[in-house]
Amino acid sequence: MFCDKAHTLIKELDRNRDILSPYNNDLVTEIGKEITTLIEQNQIDAQTNESRNSAGVSLIPTIRVRHAAIHRNLRCILAYHYNRLNSLRTMRWEFGSILPVEIKANLSTAESNWFAKYSSMLAKYMRSLGEDGGVNLGIDMRPPKALYIEVRCMVDYGRFELSDGSVLLLKKNSRHYLPRCECEELIRQGVFQHIVN
Amino acid sequence: MEDSINIEDFDNLDNEENEETEEVPLTAAEVIELMEEAWRNEKFAPDILPNKSEVVDCLLGQISYMEENLRNLKTADFQKSIHQLEVDRLRFLVSSYLRQRLQKIEAYTFIILRQEEQRLEQNEELYLTNSELEFARSYKESIEQHFDDILSFWPGLPSDEWRNDPVVPNINSFVFLKSKNEIEGVVIDDGTEEEEDLVDFKTGSQLIISYNSVANLVRSGEVQLI
């Protein structure tokens, strides 16, 4: 059957809505091959005399079916990649410009390149905002409720300097009461856990 | 003495505002109000709205001014924490607004850029700021390059198809709005060519209506999305 592989690809995408599954290079290559084969067959048939085979039956319906299959395959491939880019984009906002290793392993080379490009685009845009040195849109993601929040440190992070110059020693399982804007980024990186009473 | 500084902050701001934007003198509170309005509109409108870069720049300037003042206060000062929270709220407001716009630009890059070019040709006012436009262009380029990479297994493939069929915002989606003025004879666009229904808005009245019927009113600021 035509487009079976494309269908599998989309199903895979659909099953992993919230996570980024490993890039399915094999399947994408195979779909590419299927498209190439279909195009070649179509070209041969289209050149056959008056598009009729030896039995005198018109080849045009066959060509049309193949054509539809080609388009469907293309659409599926593009949808697969587009949706992956979208979740990558969401991750840029979640993790900042450095992706966790386990996610990085799931990307194709082209996707890593795109991510780097997207990061630099975004950084450039943020720098251009305002008059003095830009605005970091990556913080203040949620409306602030309180100025200070209680956090638990999940790893041995070491020294951490606050913007007022005081230095904290972050040890595993230590609890801190810190300004929200200082620790927002570390919470997203998983260094801190926000303790909600 | 410390106490009086904070209260003066706002007064100083007002004066500064007057100096900066001579044509429209605005107080700090008015700027914030404008920003909130723009933020709500941007949040609820399905389509991108004209940029409010003056308001954003104004508020950003204000925020850094207030932060500067806060830094001069003693850490133990009770007022400091109150004002810091206020500044944080303002920062959230601005960043959320800008993020909202970026999201729309990214989702509808192709169609937004096309509309911008049309506006440029007709010498109309552009919706995007310069940096947003630059961002949109490089975003579009990166997507195109990524797609071309994928389809490179067969050179000369009809890859233009996705370009002609971009993701478009659903401008027929329904929005809640509050009218700020008396507006008469708003045409309800239901997508058919049949007789047009008209509706009159009263000041302060609240309605649910499809976005494309009121898009112009939202842009001109006569209604407020809620």
Boltz contact constraints between the chains, C-beta under 6 A:
constraints:
  - contact:
      token1: [A, 32]
      token2: [B, 153]
      max_distance: 6.0
  - contact:
      token1: [A, 36]
      token2: [B, 154]
      max_distance: 6.0
  - contact:
      token1: [A, 78]
      token2: [B, 162]
      max_distance: 6.0
  - contact:
      token1: [A, 81]
      token2: [B, 150]
      max_distance: 6.0
  - contact:
      token1: [A, 110]
      token2: [B, 146]
      max_distance: 6.0
  - contact:
      token1: [A, 110]
      token2: [B, 149]
      max_distance: 6.0
  - contact:
      token1: [A, 114]
      token2: [B, 142]
      max_distance: 6.0
  - contact:
      token1: [A, 114]
      token2: [B, 146]
      max_distance: 6.0
  - contact:
      token1: [A, 117]
      token2: [B, 142]
      max_distance: 6.0
  - contact:
      token1: [A, 121]
      token2: [B, 135]
      max_distance: 6.0
  - contact:
      token1: [A, 121]
      token2: [B, 138]
      max_distance: 6.0
  - contact:
      token1: [A, 125]
      token2: [B, 131]
      max_distance: 6.0
  - contact:
      token1: [A, 125]
      token2: [B, 135]
      max_distance: 6.0
  - contact:
      token1: [A, 128]
      token2: [B, 131]
      max_distance: 6.0
  - contact:
      token1: [A, 130]
      token2: [B, 60]
      max_distance: 6.0
  - contact:
      token1: [A, 137]
      token2: [B, 95]
      max_distance: 6.0
  - contact:
      token1: [A, 137]
      token2: [B, 98]
      max_distance: 6.0
  - contact:
      token1: [A, 137]
      token2: [B, 99]
      max_distance: 6.0
  - contact:
      token1: [A, 140]
      token2: [B, 91]
      max_distance: 6.0
  - contact:
      token1: [A, 140]
      token2: [B, 92]
      max_distance: 6.0
  - contact:
      token1: [A, 140]
      token2: [B, 95]
      max_distance: 6.0
  - contact:
      token1: [A, 143]
      token2: [B, 92]
      max_distance: 6.0
  - contact:
      token1: [A, 144]
      token2: [B, 88]
      max_distance: 6.0
  - contact:
      token1: [A, 144]
      token2: [B, 89]
      max_distance: 6.0
  - contact:
      token1: [A, 144]
      token2: [B, 92]
      max_distance: 6.0
  - contact:
      token1: [A, 147]
      token2: [B, 81]
      max_distance: 6.0
  - contact:
      token1: [A, 147]
      token2: [B, 84]
      max_distance: 6.0
  - contact:
      token1: [A, 147]
      token2: [B, 85]
      max_distance: 6.0
